[in-house]
Amino acid sequence: MRGLPSLIPMSHTFADLPLLPVLQKAISAEGYSIPTPIQLQAIPHILQRRDVLGIAQTGTGKTAAFALPILHLLQSARDPEKPITRRAIKVLICTPTRELALQIGESFATYGKFTDVRSTVIFGGVGQHAQVRALERGVDVLIATPGRLLDLLGQGYIRLQHLDTFVLDEADRMLDMGFIHDIKKVIKYLPAKRQSLFFSATLAPSIAQLAGTILHDPIKVEVTPVSSTSDIIRQAVYFVKKDKKPDLLRYVLEDRGIESALIFSRTKHGANRIAKMLNEAGVRAEAIHGNKSQNARQLALANFKAGKTRALVATDIAARGIDIDSLSHVINFDIPNEPETYVHRIGRTGRAGAKGIALSFCSEEECVFLRDIHKLISKVVPVHMDHPYHVEHPISAKPLPPARRGKPGRGGRPGKPGARRRR
């Protein structure tokens, strides 16, 4: 696997990237001028039609890193003197969830609005009629979830013999969600000669093995995994008995200063229970997870963005693709068992220069997860004790000091929400 040759521009503006004027116009219209590290590294190699192995988390600008060069290559291949008679699928993008597929579709529509490239999104959970109609009209770029893709391939509505580029996005989530066998089936439909782009947040052995079956002599581009939290996000942890978490959540949401709250649950059933409990307490809430229909999920997200719903309760996978600039609070009803997930969860607030607040409810069983979070971010999340459900947990007596990562230390008195975190 090769390293990075000198294809990366020395400067750091989109204007320095060799993208078509129609794409530069779309980028400027969105108010962007500085590419993210993954965009800066990946775009030149994709334009060279190299296979790329990208290691990057959600939220790093990864979608634009492949959308912009793909749009450039498709538009550049157009002959302006010849009208388009019949479109064939040139690009297939496979992603694990409906939300991510829709987000990618929106990105292609946004960046490609001054081109004549046509894209469409297909996913399960809804009727296939409208999706089949869109395919019959002809598309250049197909964005799909694995199940519906295989369904329509099997029915003969999708043909990939003219495919030039295959993108596998969020490969680690594909494996987590059990899509590995579906992906292997999809690969059998692809032409042997193609450009392949493979993106994953991690490069575990199983991911590397899958990449090896898809990529040919790839360039590896990697963004340092997120391991720190933004200073504009105020963090606090509430120690509480597990069975008192619902009471604590009701208590916290009595504060009308919490305008909007994205609440994370570990399970789908837990998300339903939390939403039901909040509605019974007079807090308008909706749940969003994989068992909800696509229409229900989109409606819940639209209501939350419009301020009609005060609380949106989500699982981690369903939350992929949620991007809300004005979100004031993230509440971890359940502490995630992967510390990187914590960083991504709370990073959904404090966007676009706004301040954000992240609150985490920690039961005694979850203290081990909190310790892992402290190790990753090299900080101790302040403990908020001024609430009626506070209990002492072992970690509260021996927090992890930043200077001694991985070893419990003596620590000081826990702080309150909004207190400056120790560095």
N, C-alpha and C positions, 0 to 999 in steps of 0.2 A: 504494500500500500504506500503510495508516494506521499511525500510531504507537499508543502505549498511552494510552488515556483513564484517568480516575481510577477504575478498577474494582478496583485492587489495594488490599487492606486495608493500613492504616498499620501495624498490628501484624503479628507474624510467627508466629502459631500456627494450627493447623488449626481450632481452635474459632472463629476469626474468619472462616473461609471459609463461605459459605452452602451447606453440604452437609447432607443429611438426617441425622437422629439415628442411623439404622441404619448409616450410613457413618462417622459420628464414633465410634460404638461400635466398629466394626471397626478403625479407625485406632488408637484407644486400646488395643485388645486386642493390637495389634502393637507397642505401646510407642512409637509415634510421636507427637510433639507439635508439631514445628517443620517446616513445609514447606520444600522446597528452592526455590531461586530459580526454576527452570522451573515448578514446581508453583504457586508464588505468582503467577507471571505468567500462566500458561496457563489455570488452572482457571476464573477468573471469566469469561474470554472464551468458553470452551467452553460454560459454563452459559448464556451469552447466545446460544448457537447461532451464533456467528460462525465463519467459516472461519479457521483458524490455520496459520501457517507457523512452525514451531518449529525453531530451530537449537540443538541440544544434543547433547552426546556421550553415549555409553553410560555409565551409572554416575551420572547427574545426577538420577535420580528421574523420568525422562521417562515411564515406563510409568504410574506413578500419576498423572502430570499429565493423562493423557487417560482413564485407567480410572475414576478417581473421579467426574469430571463426567459421563461416559457412564452410569455406574451410577446417578447421581443423576437424570439425565433419564429413563432407562428406568423406574426405580422410581416417579418422580413421575407418570408417565403412566398408571400402573396405577390401575384403579378397584377399590378393595377390596370393593365390593359385587358385582362381577361376576367369576365364576371364569374362569380362562384356558382357553379351549377349544382354540385352535390357535395355536401360536407361529409367527411369521414372522420371518425374519432382519431385524433393525432396524439392526444395526451390523456392518460388515465391516472387519476389521483385517488388513492384508496386510504381511508381514514376510519377510525373505529366507531365514532359516534355521530349521530345526526346533527348535534350542535356544531361539532367541528366541521362537518361537511358543509353545513350552511354558512359557517363563518368563512371557509375557504371560497365558497361560491360568491359571497359578498366581496371578498378581496379581488377576485378575478373581474367582477363587474365594475368595481371601483377603479382599479388600475387599467382595465381594458376599455374604459368607456369611450376613448377616442380612437379605438381600433375597430376592426370588423370581426374580431374573434368572438365566437359564440360558445358559451359554456352552459352546462346544466348540472343539477344536483339530483341524485337519486338515493333513497334510503327506505328502510322498511318501516312498518308501523302505520303506513297510510296506503290507500289504494294505489295501484300501479298505473292506472289509465292515463293520468296527466303526464306522468314520467315517460311512458311509452310514446305519447304524442310528441313530446319534446324531442325524443330520440329520433322519431320518424322524420321530423323537420330537419334534422341534421345538426350535429354539434362538433366543435373542434376539441373541446375540453370536457371530459366527463369526470365529475367528482362523485365518489360513491362509497357507501358502507359495504362491507363484504357480503352480507346476506342477500340484500337486494341485487347486488351486482351479479352474484352467481345465479340467482333466480332468472334474471333477464338474459344472461348469457345462455342459460339452459333452454330458454324459450326462443332463442334466436333473435331477440330484439337488439342485442348488442353484438357488434362484430369488431374485432380488434386487429384485423390483418394489416391495416394501414397505420398502426400505432408507431409513433416515433419515441415517445417518452412515457415512462412509468414512474410514478411517485408513490412511495409507501411512507405515510406520515404517522407519527406517534407509534412507532413499531413496538415499543415496550408495552404500551397500553393494549395493543393488538394481542400480544401474548398473554397479558394479565386477564384479558376478557375472553380468552379461549378461542381466538380467531386464527390460530396458527394453521390449522388444517384448511380453513377457508382460503387463507392467503396462498398456501401451496397449490390449491386447486386453481386459483386465479392465475398464478404464474404459468400454468400449463397452457393457458389461452394466449399468452403473450408471444409476439414474434421474437425469435432468438436475437435478431439484430435490433437493438433499441438502446436508448439512453435511459439509465435508471438512477433515481435519486432516492435515498434512504435516510429518513430522519428519525431519531430516537433521543429520549432524554438521557438514557444510560447505554452503556455498551457491555452488558453482562454477557457471559459466554453464549447463552441461548440467542441473544440478539446478534452477536458477532457471527454465529453459525448461520442464522437466517440471512444476514447481509451477504455472506459468502455465496449463497445460492442465487442471489439477485444481481449483485454488482460485478462488473468486470474492470479490473485494474483501477479501483476508485481513488479519488482524492479524498482525504479525510479532513474535514473542517470541524472545529470544535470550539464551543463557547464554554468558558469556565462555569461549571454548575453553580446555580444560585446558592450561596451559603451565608448570606447576610441579609438583614432586614433594613428597610429604609428608615432613616432617622426621623422622617416626618410621620411615621406610623407610631402612635403611642400604644404600648402593649401592657397587658396586665393578665395575671392568672388568678383565678378564684379557686381556692381549695374547698371542696364540697364532697359530701357523701354522694355516692352514685345515685341513690334513690331520691335525693333532694335536688338533683339538677333541674327538673321541671319547675320546682318552686323558685329556684334561683333565677331561671330564665324569665319567669313572670315578673319577679321582683326587679330585675335589671331593666326590663322593657317598660316598667312604670315611668321611667325617665323619658319624658316627651322630647328631650333633646336628641334622642336616638331617632333620627328621621327615617333611616333605612338600614336594615340589618340583613346581611347574608349569613345564614346559620348553617353550619356544616354538621351533618350527621354521618356516622360511619356506615349505616345501613339504610336501605330503602324503606323498610318497615319503620325504622326509627324516625326517618324524615316524615312519614305520614303521621306518626303519633305526635311528633312535636307540632306539626302544622295544625292538627286537630285540637291539641291542647291550647295553643295560642288563640285560635278562633273562639274557643269556648271562653277564654279569658278576655275577649274583646279586642284582641290584636289581630288585624286582618293578615292572614298568612296563607301561603300556598307552598306545596312541595313540588320539587322537580327531580326526577330520577328516571332510571331506565325502564321502569314498568309503566310509566305514564305514556299516553299516546303522544305522537308528535305535535298534534294540534294543541293538546293540553299543555305541553311543555312550552311551546312558543307563546301561548296566551299568558301563561304564568310569568314568563320572562318579560313580556310586553307590559303586563300590569305592574310589575315591579319597577321597570324602567320609567313608567309614566307616573309613579307615585301612588297608584291606586291600591297597591299592596305594600304594607310596611315591612313585612318580613318574608324572605324567600328561603326555604329550607331545602338544602341540596346535598347530594352525595358528591364525592370528589369527581367521579367520572362524568356525571351529569353537568357538573360545573365547568368542565372543559369547554372553552368557547364563550363563556360569559364574560363580557367586557362592559363595565358600567363605570363611567368617569365620576359620577356623583355619589358613589356609595360611601356612606359615613362610617359604618361599623361592619366588622366581620366578627362573628361569634363562633368559636369552636365549642359546640355542645359536647362533642367528643374530641379528645386529643388524638391527632393522627399518629399512627404507629411508624410512619416514615417522616423523619425530621424535614426532608426537603419539601414534603407536602405542606407542612406548616408554613414554610416561607412562601410558597405559592398561594396558599389560602389567604394569608394576611396581605399579600401583595395586591389583592383585588381592591383594597381600599388605599387611600392616599395617592390616587392617580391624578394626572394632569395638574400637578402642583398643589392639589388640595390636601389638607391634613386628614388623617384617618385614625381610627381606633380599632384595636384588635383585642378581644377578650377571650380567654380560654378557661373552660370549666374542667378542673382536674380532680378526678377521684383518686383514691389511694392506689388503685390498680394501674392507673395511667402515669404514675410518677416516673416509671422507667422511660416512658416516651418523652416526658418533659426533660429528663436528664439528657436524652439524645438530642433534643432541640437545643438545649444550652450548649452542648458540645459543638454542634454544627455552626451556630451563629456566634459563638464565643462571647456570649452575654447571658446574664441571668434575667429572665423575664420577671419584672417586679410583681410581688404578691399583693393583692388587694384584700385586706382583712375586714374592712368596714362594711360588712353585710351580715345579715342574720343567720347565714348558713355556713359560716366559716368553721373549718375544722383544721387541726394541725396534722400535716402529713410529714413523713420522714424527710422528704426533700426540703421542706420549709425550714428545718433546723440546720441542714447542711447543704446549702445551694452550691452550685458549681461556679467557682470564681473564674473570670475570663483568663487570668494569668496561668491557670493550671488546668488546661483542657483535659477532660477525661478522668480527673481525680476530684472527688468531693472535698470541699474545703470548709473553713469555718463560716465565711460569709458574714454579712451584716444584717441589719434589720431590713426586711422586705419593704419595698416602696409602695406607693399608691398609684392608681392610674394617672398617667400624665407626668409622673415624676421622671426626672432625667435618668436614663439607664446608665449603669456603670460601663465604662469602656475598658 
